[in-house]
Amino acid sequence: MKYPLFFTLLIASALVLAQDITFSANKRLVEPAMNGEIKPENTVEIKSTLKSALNGKKTYTWTINGSTEPGKGWEVVKGTTLTGEKIKISFSKLGNYSIGLTVVAVSGEDENEVSGEIEDFISVRSVFPELAALYAQKPTPNYVKLVEKSSEYVVKPKFANDPTPNLFLAKGYLGVVKTGNPESRFESAMEDCISAFAAAKELDKNGVIGDDEHQRFLDELQQYLFNENIAVHYDADPKANPESYDQLVEYIDFYTQTSAAPVCASLFQGYFKYLKKDTKGSTLQWTTEIQKLKKFIDLDEKTAYGSKYKDDQGNEIILSNVDLKVLKLGAMKVAELMKTRDNQNPKEACKLLSLVEPFLIDDTEFATFYRKSFNSCQE
């Protein structure tokens, strides 16, 4: 399985800072060993690097979930120990595992100690073959059965911290929405789909959603939200067409729950506040979100799902193709509003447009709007 980037960078050289020690792992997603048979997919190698030099003879003490005693869902791979600069661990139980290390350096009579710990550093998950088979069923998946089976897994304590059942539940609900199931129990299927995906997103500590199969679904979900609901209601007037406008508000909220960069939809949310006469709230939201966007760094790398950026928190994410569409529509809508608000003075609107223009450098619709409505913000 391939693991493209989604919420955080999860590659072989992933680095995580923790107190006085840097940890790195060759991977952070593994499958559990079965029947004691250890394979590469069940094993993680974790290395440590001291942030500051320590003089003297060093001793290392590693902990997994706060314990130095194997047997609680993990084992030390033969040939390594918990007392070296690096360790190799195999896992047999599902869940998230914390990693800790204490290093003591003795030089003559001097003794120095440093330590570090990372919560949820390794995720051990199942691929749920039953759910995967239902979703892959030809010619058409049985989405109702997928919802039912996924729901059974979601409530099992064994899988309480695993995002995958929720992902399959979201897939089932979206299928129900798109096929138009009339049963009353599916009246809120779209809302249930978003809730399931949001739950998976919250549980996903180490990039399960980054699996190709789940990333393709996320792209499908975002495309559906945008094409079927956001784009068609984009120009809805709250007074002339309140039902359409409410639909836009609702689906922008849904969209923020699916995106690795909800900032892309936040301009819209400020716009909604302004129309409700909450001018202070809208100004605060726009100011806050603009400051976040200013900190985004283009990593100049494209994927099938979008372009890689470093966000305002320093996380490496994919700004999806739909994220950019939502950002574009929100920026255009807010810029027009700002210009009207400021008696046709484009100064504030141009600050916003100049900021988002690099994100939309290849978008001809935005380029036309920028040129015709704002003269490309040239004085």
N, C-alpha and C positions, 0 to 999 in steps of 0.2 A: 504494500500500500504506500502511496505517496502522501506526503504531509505538506501541502502548500501553506503559506503564511495566512493567518487570519487575525486573531486578536493579539497574539504576541509572537515573537520570532521563536520558532521551535525547530532549530536545526542542530546538527551534530555538535557544533561549537557553542551552543547557547551558554551565555554567562549570566550569573545572577549574583549581585552583591549582597552580602550579609555580614553586618558588623565588621569584624576585622579580617574576614576571609572571603575569598571569591570561590564559588563553586561552579563547576562546569560538568555537563553530562553529555554522553554521546547520543542520548535520546531521553525524552521525559514522558513518553507514552509507551507502555508495554502491555503485553497480554499475559495472563497468569499461566504459570507452569501447570501442566496436567499430569497427575499420577507420578509426580516426582521427576518427570522427564524435563530436564533443563535444556532449553534451546536459546539461540541468540535473541529471538523476539521476547523472551521472558527475562532477559538480563540487561542490567544497566551498569555502565562504568562511570563512577563519579570521581572527579579530581578536585583537589583543593590547591589554592594559591594564597599565600599570606599577603595581605595588602601592605604590610610593613615588614621589613627584615627583622628576624629574631636571631640573635647570636647564641651559640651553644648547641648542645645535643638536644634533639627534639623528640618528644613522644606524642603520638596521635591517638585520640580516642574518638571514634565515630559512634553516633547513635542513629537509629532508625525509629521514628515515632517516639523519641525520648528514651529508647531502650538499647542496651548493648547485648541483649539476649535474643538470638535468632529463634525462629519457630513461631513467631506471631505474624505469619503471612509472608515472611521473608527469610532468606538464607544467604550466608556468605558463600560465594562461588569458590570451589576448591582452588587452592593456589593463592588466594588472597586472604587478608585478615582485616579486622577493624582497627588496626594500629599502624597503618601506613598512610602515605600521602594521598593515595587513591584506593578506592575499594570497588569491588564488583559484586553486585547483589542480584539475586533472582527472587521473583515474587510469585506467590501462589494464591493470594487472596485479593479480590477486587478492592479498590479504594484508593485514597490519596495518602501518600507517605511523606512525612517531614524528615529532613536530613539535618543532622547536627554534627559539629566537630569541635573538639577542644585540643589545642596544641600547647604543650608546656616545653619551654626551652630552658635548659640549665647550663650556665657558664660559670664555673667556679662556685662561688657562694650566691651568685645571682640567679634568680628564677623568675621567668616571665611567662604569663599565660594569656592566650587569646582564644576567642571562641566565636562561633557563628552558627546560625540555624535558619533554615528556610522551611516554611510551612508549605505543605502540598506541592513539594518539589517534583515528585514522581506520581503519575497516575497509572494505576493498573486497571484495565477495563476489559470488558467482553465485547466482542463484535456482534453478539446477539444474532446468530445465524437464522433463527426462526423468523425474526422480524425482517432481516435482510432478504430472506427468501420470499416473504409476502410482498415486500416492496418491489422485488424484481420479477414478480409473477407476470407471465406473458399470456395473452396479448395485453391485458390490462390488470393492474394490481387490484386486489380486493381491499379497497380502502377502509371499508367498514370493519372488516376483520382485523386489519392492521391497527385501527384505533382501539378495538376491543383488546387485542393481545398486548399492545403497547401499554395500555392503561393498567393491565394486570402487572406488568413488570415495574411500572412507575411506583406503585404502592408497596412493593416488596422491600423490607428493610435492607436486604442484601444489596440492593441497587440504589439506595437512597442518595448516594453521592456520585452516581454515574449519570452523565448527561445523555447517554445514548438512547435509553428508552424514551426520554422526552423528545429527542430529535425524531425518532420514528413516529411518535404520537403526532408531532407537528406535521410530518409528511402525510400521515393518514388523514388528518383534518383538512389539509390543503387539497388533497385528492377529492375528498368529499365536497369541498366548496366548488372545485372546478368541474365536477361531474354533476353537480346540482341535485344532490340527494334530498328528497322532500321530507324525510322523517323529522318529526318534531324534536327529537333528541339532538338533531344537528342544526337547530335554528341559530345557534351561536358558534358554528363551526369555525368561522374566520377568527373570532375572538379567542376561541379555544386553541387554535393553531398558534396564534401569537403568544398566548400564555405558556404553551408547552415549549416553544422555542426560547422564550425569555428565561424559563426555568433551566433549560439546557445551557444557555449562555452563562447564567450565573454559576452553574455547577462546573462548567468547563474550565479547569485550572491550567491545563497543559495542551490545549489545542485539538481536542477531539473534533470540533467543528471544522478544523482544517483538513480532515480527510477529504480526498477528492469527492467521494460519494455524498458527503454532507455539504461540502462547499457547492457542489452542483445544485443541491436542493436549495441552499440559501439563495443562490442566484435566481433560481426559479421563483422562490417566494418573493424576493425583492422586485423582480420583474412584474409579477402579478400585482403586487401592491401598487406599483407605479403605473403600469399601463392600464389596468382596469379600474383604478380608483383615484389616484393622485392626478395624473395628467388630464383625465376627463373632467375633473372638477376644479382644475387650476384657476379658472376665471370666475368661479362661483361668487355671486354677490350675496352677503348675509341677509340683506333685506329683500332683494328681488327673488332669490332662490335659496332660502334658508336650509332646505333639506340637502341640497347639493353641497352647500357650504359646510354643513355639519359633517357630511361624509368626508370632505377634505380634511377637516380638523381631526376626525377620528383616525383616518388612515395615515396621516402624518405622525400621529402618536404611535400607531402600530409600527410604522417604519422605524422610528427611533429605537424601538425595542429589538429590531433585527440587525441594526447596523453596528459595525466596529467603530464607526465615526458618526455618532448621533449629532455632532456639531453640524453636519450637512443639512439636517432638518430643522435645526434650531432657529434659523432665520425665519422660517415659516411660523414657528411658534411665537416669536416676537411680533410678527405681523398680526397674528390672531389676537394677541393682547392689545395691540394698538387699535384694532377695530372695535374692541370692547371698551375703548376709552381709557385703558390702563397704559397711559403714555409713559409713566415712570417704569412700570414693569417691562414694557417693550424696549425702552432705551437701555435698561439694565441688561436685558437678555442679549440684545444686539452687541452691546459693548463687551460683555463677557465672552460671547461666542467669537467675536472678531479677534479678541486677544488670543483665544485658543488657536484660531486659524493662522494667525501670524507666526505661531511657534511650529507649525507643521513644516517638515523638511522632506522635499522630494528626493527619494533614493534612486531615482532614474532607473527603475527596473519595472518592467511590465509583466503581468501574468495573464492567464486566460480570464481571470475574474476582476482585474483592475490593476492599478499601479501601487507600488509600495511607497509608503510614507512613514516617517517617524512623527508621531502625534505630539500633542502638547505635554503629555506625561512621559515622553521618551520611549513609548512602546512602538515597536515596528508593526504596522498594520497594512492591510490592503484597503485602499480607498476604492470601493467597487465601482463598476461602470454606472450602476444605478445611483450610488451615492452622489456621483458628479452630476447626474441629471437632476436630482433633488436639490443639490446645492445651486445649480444654475437657475432653476425656476424660483427658488426662494430668494436668491440675490436679485434677480430681475424684478420680482414683485416688490421687494423691500426698497430697491433703488427708485422705482417709480413713485412709491409712497413717500420716500424721503424728499424727493424733488418737489412733489406737490405740497408736502408739509412745509417746506422751506421756501415757498413762493417762487418756485422754479430755479432756486439757487442749487446747483448740482454738487456743491462742495462735499457735503457729507455722503451723498450717494456715490460720488466718484471715489471716495476713500474705500468704500465697500467694493465697488466694481474693480478697482485697481488691485485690491487684495485677492479677489477670486479669479481674476483673469488668468494668472499662471496655471491654475488648476484646470482651466477650460480652454487651454491654448489651441486645441484642435477642434473645438466645437463651433461649427459655422453659425448656428442659431445665435449663440451668445455673441460671437464676433459681430454679426449684423446688428443685433440690438445695441451693443456697446458703441458701435460706430454711428448708427442712425439716430439713436435717442440721446446719446451723450457725447457725440463727436470724439469717441475714444478718450474722453476726459482730458482733451487738450485745451488749454486756456485759449 
